[in-house]
Amino acid sequence: MEHRSLYVIIAVLTALVAALTGSLVAVVEGGRLTVAFKTGVVAFAAALTLALGVMASLGVVGP
C-alpha cells in the first residue's frame, strides 16, 4: 500500500477516535443522545480537518 493512503487512513481513524471520545464525554456529562451525536460529528470534522491540514503542511498528502 502506498504511504500516502496509509497516512490518510490513519488520519480518518484518529478522527473517529476523537469523535467517539467527544460523544462519550457528552453522554457522561448528562447530555441527550442527539447532543452526543452532534458533538461527535463536530469532533470528527474538526479532527479530520486538522489532521489532513497538518499532513498537507508537512507535504505528506496533497499534490
C-alpha positions as CSV (number, residue, x, y, z in Angstrom):
1,M,0.0,0.0,0.0
2,E,1.2,3.5,-0.8
3,H,2.4,5.5,2.2
4,R,0.1,8.5,1.4
5,S,-3.1,6.4,1.5
6,L,-1.8,4.8,4.7
7,Y,-1.4,8.2,6.3
8,V,-4.9,9.2,5.2
9,I,-6.4,6.0,6.8
10,I,-4.5,6.8,10.0
11,A,-6.0,10.4,9.9
12,V,-9.5,9.1,9.5
13,L,-9.1,6.6,12.3
14,T,-7.7,9.3,14.6
15,A,-10.7,11.5,13.8
16,L,-13.1,8.6,14.5
17,V,-11.4,8.1,17.9
18,A,-11.8,11.9,18.6
19,A,-15.5,11.7,17.6
20,L,-16.1,8.7,19.9
21,T,-14.4,10.4,22.8
22,G,-16.4,13.6,22.3
23,S,-19.7,11.6,22.2
24,L,-18.8,9.7,25.3
25,V,-17.9,12.9,27.2
26,A,-21.2,14.4,26.1
27,V,-23.2,11.4,27.4
28,V,-21.2,11.2,30.7
29,E,-22.0,14.9,31.3
30,G,-25.7,14.1,31.1
31,G,-26.4,15.1,27.6
32,R,-29.0,13.5,25.4
33,L,-28.1,11.2,22.6
34,T,-28.8,13.8,19.9
35,V,-26.4,16.2,21.6
36,A,-23.8,13.4,21.8
37,F,-24.2,12.6,18.1
38,K,-23.9,16.3,17.2
39,T,-20.8,16.6,19.4
40,G,-19.3,13.5,17.7
41,V,-19.9,14.9,14.2
42,V,-18.3,18.2,15.1
43,A,-15.3,16.5,16.7
44,F,-14.9,14.2,13.7
45,A,-15.0,17.1,11.2
46,A,-12.6,19.2,13.3
47,A,-10.1,16.4,13.9
48,L,-10.1,15.2,10.3
49,T,-9.6,18.7,9.0
50,L,-6.8,19.3,11.5
51,A,-5.0,16.0,10.8
52,L,-5.2,16.5,7.0
53,G,-4.1,20.1,7.3
54,V,-1.1,19.1,9.3
55,M,-0.2,16.4,6.8
56,A,-0.6,18.7,3.9
57,S,1.7,21.3,5.5
58,L,4.3,18.6,6.1
59,G,4.0,17.5,2.4
60,V,2.8,14.0,3.2
61,V,-0.5,14.3,1.3
62,G,-1.6,16.6,-1.5
63,P,-0.4,17.4,-5.0
